[in-house]
Amino acid sequence: MADTPPLASFGKVISVRGSLARVGLLPESRLVPSAVRATVGRFISIRTASSTIIAMITEVSCENMPANDPYIANAAVDLLGEIINTGTRPKFQRGVTNYPTIGDAVDLISSEDLRIVYAPTGSDQINVGTLQQDPSVIAYVDIEEMLSKHFAVLGSTGVGKSSGVSLLLNEILKSRPNLRIFLLDVHNEYGRCFGDRALVLNPRNLKLPFWLFNFEEIVDVLFAGRPGVPEELDILAEVVPIAKGVYTQYQNADRIGLKRIDPKTIGYTADTPVPYRLVDLISLIDERMGKLENRSSRIIYHKLISRIETVRNDPRYAFMFDNANVGGDTMAEVISYLFRLPANGKPMTIMQLAGFPAEVVDSVVSVLCRMAFDFGLWSDGVSPLLFVCEEAHRYAAADRNIGFGPTRKAVSRIAKEGRKYGVYLGLVTQRPAELDATIISQCNTLFAMRLANDRDQALLRSAVSDAAANLLSFVPSLGTREVLAFGEGVALPTRLRFKEVPLHQLPRSEAAISTVPSAAAGHDMHFVSAVLERWRGATSHRDVPNDPGPMERPLARTVEAPMLQPSLGLDPDRFSLLKKPLR
């Protein structure tokens, strides 16, 4: 039994079981005036003969205490790690090698010990905020551990989740300026958060040729997210590989002495990412239709051609079908442009999804995820990429009947195998319970902000393996910008507060719209007419005077600022923009 602890101590160890211990708290009269009362969530230190054990209080109770008990309360604590004197300087390590004994002295942890625990262990640490227990101690995150083993930011709407993502990504860019980052921006919030280090893409400046879509993805586009008609799918599955072969034959036809090859024998599949032209595809379908005598069979072919033409002529799909009948193998340029190879001072891409047709968003995300993984796979991971997926539960839902299967498969593939090929995953979601449990289990660093839903809390509890899983009882009551950080990226399971994000890096959320209408916005008939012009122009062809035809328009341009978004509010300058011709 150890001797009576000094006045600075406020308790003794009274039982030890595995990674848990119970501490008897001494009367307040034994505490020095500067001592802070122990409460749930506080770190404590237990002095043993060879080390200082770091533990966290998870429960405090004075129920059923005998009247003559020397302690005023009992506290349950989780043993998390220990500080060991290595000779040069004290060092913290997770896990406990020397367990405490009955009677060992217990103290509230000092700021000095906290700094040892959270001291940066190398140059690969980023400063994300301060500890909630002691704001003088900086909370660091290990970038290598966080990225290479994936991470997730979870939290309800309005708790500072988007600001936290902006903070993390800006700090990562600062520490690793050459790491490429691809961010799926569902609500067009992040366009101005990263300044001139990010390329902002939207339907106006994106070129994603339709032939880069695999068979499942192009079917999803043609059938607007609904299940395809089996007869039409059989026809497509037959003619798409032939159309690819025909195009390859055209390309090679000018080579001297080249023997003409039957397109069917080239060996392409419907998923091979090589160019083909829509005119060839329709011609092949038409040719087969012409050979049929049965009118009911011809209707199937006619419907398929009509379906392709409808999507091809829809201006909302121009980012896919521009130059659809001209061809050209632009895959290298598209990959280079999307994934910043070379970066040219802009290592980050922000893909704004709010302007895309709702029916095609899942397919576009599937293509981007798949290409990001495949490029990492076939380049042996020589150029690492962080793929950040906002509103991840929309693309990788736990319910297999919801969403687009190939998108879930593509995200899951990055989660399971991406780290081997330098493709890292960052998930952001407000509904973790609706996210595929297999995918979130691959994220070894979790930043949990306030979550009120019981199912979300239950999933989080199952995903956290740390001894301090009891910390999760704080999740429903966390304040704005407060976060519980778990996993490989942090020294200990930590309750911290994200630091303030500079104004120019704050995401512009939908919630930022004022509910008070602006008198300067000019809400009259001219304003309504201008809005309707833009509304109709987005879904119809426009013949604007002096506007170059589709064939004469320049190729994809790099747009520095994001496209005009309704979520940014209305002001006189934007009102004047509304009246400009839509191009």
URNOR-V109870 format. One record per helix or strand of 3 or more residues. SS is the DSSP state (a for helix, b for strand). FROM is the first residue (numbers start at 1). LEN is the number of residues. Records with the same first field share a line. If there is no record, write none. Layout:
SS->FROM-LEN / FROM-LEN
This chain:
b->11-7 / 20-7 / 43-5 / 52-10 / 71-15 / 90-5 / 105-4 / 125-7 / 138-5 / 151-4 / 180-6 / 198-4 / 348-5 / 385-5 / 423-7 / 445-4 / 482-6 / 494-5
a->28-3 / 111-8 / 143-6 / 161-15 / 195-3 / 210-3 / 215-8 / 230-23 / 263-3 / 278-13 / 295-19 / 315-7 / 331-8 / 358-21 / 392-3 / 405-17 / 432-3 / 437-5 / 454-10 / 469-9 / 503-3 / 510-3 / 519-3 / 525-13 / 566-3 / 572-7
